[in-house]
Amino acid sequence: MVTLRGKFITLDGVDGAGKSTHLAWVVDKLRQRGITVVQTREPGGTLLGEKLRAILLSESMHLETEALLMFAARREHIAQVIEPALSVGHWVVCDRFTDASFAYQGGGRGLSVHKLAVLESWVQEELTPHLTLLFDIPVEIALGRIGNMARELDRFEQEKTDFFERVRAAYLARAAQSEGRIRVISANQSIENIQKELEELIGTLMGTRMVGKPTLIL
């Protein structure tokens, strides 16, 4: 395992929580501070990962097959994108990571947490995000947003209310056990208020408030 010098930030939450919009803001804010940022996503992030993403989002399959493909894409992603970027001091900002597997395949689908933990340890070894921004929102609001999307929904987005309730509960339970790594942000508030929270959290990770000229700690 390489020695990590950059910072690894992940954004997560139920579909419809708005994390993708906030991801773009986080990346832009970091780049304004002179940080080299690699923006990526899961499943995906590599040529192989994107092929697996297309399958995972469209094809029905056994639950364990789904989890194994998610972690296969993740292993490739870590080896080809995440670790190389962190090892040279770049920051990585990723749309979803392993917390999503515990929430969707674990909470939503009911896969054993023990099996997920084994895969997490095997695939990631010592790699853990420095900060995870968990965008939390009531499921009924999230589903309303999903229903207004101007595109065909993938097979996860087409799940029923009880599925998303389990996903949300699993996210919040994992956050409670994360010892501060996962920071829960209410996504049911103004974008201005959300960005203020994000600015404070990112500033803490940088070792400085994000005002004036910072001293970066990488």
N, C-alpha and C positions, 0 to 999 in steps of 0.2 A: 504493500500500500504506500502511495506517495505521501510525502509530508505536505499538508494543505496550507497554503499561505493566503489564498483568497478567501472570500466569504461566500457562503452558500445560503441563499434565501429561497424558500418555497412559498407558494400561495395555494390555498386549498379551500374547499367548501362545497356544499351541494350545488348541483347545476342550478343556474339562475341567481346565484348570490352576487354576481358581478365581478368576480375576481379577475377575469381577463382584462376588463377595463382598467382596474387598479394596477395590474401588472405593468401595463404600458406606462402608467404614471410613475411607478417605482423605478423602472428602468431609465426613464428620461431624467428623473431627479438625480439618480446616481451618476449618470453620464454628465450632467451639469456640474457635478462635484469633481470631475476629472477622473472618475473611475472607469476602467475598461470593463464592460459588462457583456456577458454572454447570455442572451435571452433564449430560453428553450421551453419544451413542454413534454408532458407524459400523458398517455403513451406516445412515443414518437422521439423526436430529437435527433435521429439518425436516419439514414436511408432505410435500413432494415426496420428500425423502430416505426417509421411512418407506414411501412407495409403492414406491420403487425397491428398498428392503430386502425387501419382501414378494416382489417378483419375483425378486430375486437369490437368496433363500434357498429358493425353491420351483421355479423354472423352469429347465430345461436350456437351455443356449445356447452359442454359440461362445465360446472362451476370450477372444478380443479384445473381444467384446461384453460379457462379464462384467467385464473390466478397465475398459472405457470407462464402463460404468454405475456402477461403484464410484467412479471419479473424477468423474463427473458429479454424483453424490450428494455427494461431498466438496466440490466447488466451491460448490454451493449451501449446504452446511453452513458452510463457511468464511465465505462472504459474509453469510449471514443470522444466524449464531449466534456463531461463534468470534471473528472479527475485531471485531465490535461489542462483545462482552463484554471482550476484552482491551484495547481502546482506551480504555475507561473505568476500567481498573484492576481489573476482576474477574478471578478465576482461573477457568480452564476445565479440567475434569477429564473426559477422554473415554475411553470404552470402545472401544478400537481406533482406529488412524489409519493412515497410509500404510505403516508398517512391516508391517502385516497384508497389504497388497497385494503387497509384495515377498516375503512369506513364503508366502501362499496362491496368488496368481496366478503369482508368479515361481517360488518353490521347489516348491510343490505341483503346480501345473499346467504349469510349464515355459515360461511366457511370458518373452520376452527381457527381461533386466534393463535393457537400453538403452531399450526402449520404455517400461518403467515409469518410468525416470529422466526421460524426456522429459515424460511426463504429470505426474510429481511437480513438475518445474520450472514447467510451464505452469500447473497448477492452484494451486499453493501460492505461487509466486514466492519471497519471502524467509521465509515462515512455516515455522518448525520448532519442535517441542515443546522446552521448556526441560528437561524430564525425561521419560523413558519408562521405566516399570516393566515389565520383561519377566519374566513368571512362567513359569519353566521346569520341566518335569516329564517323567519318562520316558513315552514314548508309551503303553506298556502300562497304566500307571496312569491316564493321561488317558482312554484308551478304556474302562477299567473304570468311571470316573466317568460318562462319557457314556452308557454302557449302563444306568446306574441312574437316569437322568433320567426323571421322571414326566410326560413329554410326548412328542409326536411329534418325531422328530429332523428337522432341516432337511437340505438336500442336502449341505452341507459336513460336518456331523456324521456323515453316513452313509458318508463316504469310508473307504477301507481303511487298514490299518496303514502301508503303504509311503508313502502320500500324507502322512500325519501325520509320518512320519520325515523326509521332505523339507522339510515346513513347519518343523519344529523346527530342522533344520540351517540353513535359510535365516535364521531368526530369530537364531540364535547367530552366524552369519557376519556379519549386519548389525550385531549388537551389538559384535562385535570391531572393526568399522570405524567405529564411531560416535563415537570420541574421548570416551567417558564419558557421552554423552547417554543411552544405553540402559544401564540397570543391571539385570543379571540377578539374579533372586531365585529360589532354590530353592523351588518350591511343594510339595515333598515333605517338609515339616517341619511342626512344630506351628504353629497359627495365632498363638500367643503369640510365637514366634521370628520369624515373618514380620512381625508388627506392629512388633516392635522394629527390624527392618531398615527398614521403611517410615518409622517415626518419625524415624530418623536421616537418611534421605535427604531427607525433606520438610523437616526442620529445617535441613539444609544449604542447600536451595533458598531457605528463608526468610531465611537469613543468621544463624540462631541455633539453638541446641539447643531442642528443644520441651519445656523444663522452665521453670517459673517464668513470669514475664510477659515476653513477647518484644518485641523491637523489630523491626517488620516492614520489610523492604526490598522494595519493589515496583518 
